[in-house]
Structures are given as structure tokens and as C-alpha cells.
């Protein structure tokens, strides 16, 4: 750094080290998109013993506890025979989505009920394919087909 009125550089140990003002909130950090993590959940009981849990938006570590708790509560129903997890409107899925599926499948086995998964064509379908979990869960094309099968 060259100080005003001098032609020779000022050594680093003599430079002004005053604090730089923090970045204003409107000034975005480069390389990071600022967004609120959102997930949408809804529950339907289309037939006796059949519950459809629709999950939309983002599935990540932040949303995992909420979604897991909702599924756990639905699995407490006395007459539950089939759980349909609908991921067709998920826009982002981290490995937390696979953890959710494995947990749901384990709990369904403990309850002796069937788990049917509707992955959609988005990130959940891709994760299932990449991880090989698509061969370990019962996949259905859409909720209508899953509910029809559950009604048997």
C-alpha cells in the first residue's frame, strides 16, 4: 500500500488495520443464493387404513425432523395398513430424503403395514436410482395407482 504523498510502499505492519464495515443485507454473498428452506406437508386418508403423506418443496436436514415426526404420528393409527409417501412435488432432496425413506420403511415393517413410494420425476427419483434404493422400496407411478393398490 502506498500512503498519500509518498512514493514508497508502507510496510504491512504500519498500515491502517481499521475494521471494515459489515456487508449490508441487500448485498448478496457471491456464490450463495439466499433462500428460505421450505417444505410442504399434507396428509389424506383416502380409504380406511390408508394414509397418503404428500411432501413437497425441499427435503434436507432442516426439514427432516418435521417430516419424520409427521410420518411417525401417522404410523400410530390403530387400523393402518398402507402408507403412501408422495414425493412428486419435491424440488430439492439431499441425502436426508433417503434417510427418511429408510426410517419410514423400517417403521412400516415394525407395524406390519405396507409402504408405497411415489417418487415423481424429480430429485427423489434420481436419488433412488443413484443410491440403488429404488430396488428396496415399492415404487408407484402416482398416488392414484398407489391408493388403488392399497384398497386392493
C-alpha positions as CSV (number, residue, x, y, z in Angstrom):
1,X,0.0,0.0,0.0
2,X,1.3,3.5,-0.9
3,X,0.3,6.2,1.5
4,X,-0.9,9.6,0.2
5,X,2.0,11.9,-0.6
6,X,4.6,9.0,-0.5
7,X,6.2,7.2,-3.4
8,X,7.4,4.2,-1.3
9,X,5.1,1.4,-0.1
10,X,4.1,1.4,3.6
11,X,5.0,-1.9,5.3
12,X,2.1,-4.1,6.2
13,X,2.7,-3.7,10.0
14,X,2.4,0.1,9.6
15,X,-0.8,0.1,7.5
16,X,-4.2,1.1,8.9
17,X,-6.0,-2.0,10.1
18,X,-9.3,-0.5,11.0
19,X,-12.3,-2.7,10.7
20,X,-14.3,-3.0,7.5
21,X,-18.0,-2.3,7.8
22,X,-20.2,-5.4,7.6
23,X,-21.8,-6.3,4.3
24,X,-25.3,-4.7,4.1
25,X,-28.1,-7.3,3.9
26,X,-29.1,-6.3,0.4
27,X,-25.5,-7.1,-0.8
28,X,-25.6,-10.8,-1.7
29,X,-22.7,-13.0,-0.9
30,X,-21.2,-14.2,-4.2
31,X,-21.7,-17.9,-4.9
32,X,-24.6,-18.4,-2.4
33,X,-28.2,-18.0,-3.3
34,X,-30.2,-16.8,-0.3
35,X,-33.4,-18.6,0.1
36,X,-35.7,-19.9,2.8
37,X,-35.7,-23.6,3.1
38,X,-39.3,-24.7,2.6
39,X,-41.2,-27.9,2.8
40,X,-44.9,-28.5,2.4
41,X,-46.7,-31.4,4.1
42,X,-50.2,-32.7,3.8
43,X,-52.0,-35.8,5.0
44,X,-55.0,-37.5,3.5
45,X,-56.9,-40.6,4.5
46,X,-58.4,-41.7,1.1
47,X,-59.7,-45.0,2.4
48,X,-59.8,-46.8,5.8
49,X,-56.3,-47.9,6.8
50,X,-54.7,-45.9,4.0
51,X,-52.8,-42.7,4.6
52,X,-51.2,-40.5,2.0
53,X,-48.4,-38.2,3.2
54,X,-47.6,-35.6,0.5
55,X,-44.2,-34.0,0.8
56,X,-43.3,-31.0,-1.4
57,X,-40.6,-28.4,-1.6
58,X,-37.3,-29.2,-0.1
59,X,-36.2,-32.2,2.0
60,X,-32.9,-31.6,3.8
61,X,-31.5,-31.8,7.3
62,X,-33.5,-28.8,8.3
63,X,-36.9,-30.3,7.3
64,X,-36.2,-33.9,8.1
65,X,-37.3,-33.9,11.8
66,X,-40.7,-32.3,10.9
67,X,-41.4,-34.8,8.1
68,X,-40.2,-37.8,10.2
69,X,-42.4,-36.8,13.1
70,X,-45.4,-36.5,10.9
71,X,-44.9,-39.9,9.5
72,X,-44.2,-41.4,12.9
73,X,-47.5,-39.9,14.2
74,X,-49.5,-41.4,11.2
75,X,-47.9,-44.8,11.9
76,X,-49.6,-44.8,15.3
77,X,-53.0,-45.2,13.8
78,X,-54.6,-48.4,15.0
79,X,-56.0,-49.6,11.7
80,X,-53.2,-48.5,9.4
81,X,-52.5,-50.9,6.6
82,X,-50.7,-48.8,3.9
83,X,-48.6,-45.6,4.0
84,X,-48.2,-43.8,0.7
85,X,-45.3,-41.3,0.6
86,X,-45.8,-38.8,-2.3
87,X,-42.5,-37.1,-3.3
88,X,-43.8,-35.9,-6.7
89,X,-43.6,-32.2,-5.9
90,X,-40.2,-32.2,-4.1
91,X,-37.9,-29.6,-5.7
92,X,-34.8,-30.4,-3.7
93,X,-33.7,-33.6,-1.9
94,X,-30.5,-34.2,0.0
95,X,-29.4,-37.5,1.4
96,X,-31.9,-36.7,4.2
97,X,-34.6,-37.9,1.9
98,X,-33.0,-41.3,1.7
99,X,-32.8,-41.4,5.5
100,X,-36.5,-40.5,5.6
101,X,-37.3,-43.4,3.3
102,X,-35.2,-45.9,5.2
103,X,-36.7,-44.9,8.5
104,X,-40.3,-45.0,7.2
105,X,-39.7,-48.4,5.7
106,X,-38.3,-49.8,8.9
107,X,-41.2,-48.4,10.9
108,X,-43.7,-49.8,8.5
109,X,-42.2,-53.2,8.8
110,X,-42.4,-52.9,12.6
111,X,-46.1,-52.1,12.3
112,X,-46.7,-54.8,9.6
113,X,-48.0,-52.3,7.1
114,X,-47.1,-51.6,3.5
115,X,-45.1,-48.6,2.4
116,X,-45.6,-47.4,-1.2
117,X,-43.5,-44.5,-2.6
118,X,-44.4,-42.1,-5.4
119,X,-41.0,-40.6,-6.3
120,X,-42.2,-38.4,-9.2
121,X,-39.7,-37.4,-11.8
122,X,-37.5,-35.1,-9.8
123,X,-34.7,-35.2,-7.3
124,X,-36.1,-38.1,-5.2
125,X,-36.3,-40.4,-8.2
126,X,-32.7,-39.5,-9.2
127,X,-31.5,-40.2,-5.6
128,X,-33.3,-43.5,-5.5
129,X,-31.7,-44.5,-8.8
130,X,-28.2,-43.4,-7.8
131,X,-28.3,-45.0,-4.4
132,X,-29.9,-48.2,-5.5
133,X,-32.8,-47.8,-3.1
134,X,-35.2,-48.0,-6.0
135,X,-34.9,-51.7,-5.7
136,X,-35.5,-51.8,-2.0
137,X,-38.8,-49.8,-1.8
138,X,-42.1,-50.3,-3.5
139,X,-42.4,-47.6,-6.1
140,X,-45.6,-46.5,-7.8
141,X,-46.1,-44.1,-10.7
142,X,-48.7,-41.9,-9.0
143,X,-50.8,-41.6,-5.8
144,X,-53.9,-42.8,-7.6
145,X,-52.2,-46.1,-8.5
146,X,-50.8,-46.5,-5.0
147,X,-54.2,-45.9,-3.4
148,X,-56.0,-48.2,-5.8
149,X,-53.4,-50.9,-4.9
150,X,-53.9,-50.3,-1.2
151,X,-57.6,-50.6,-1.5
152,X,-56.9,-54.0,-3.1
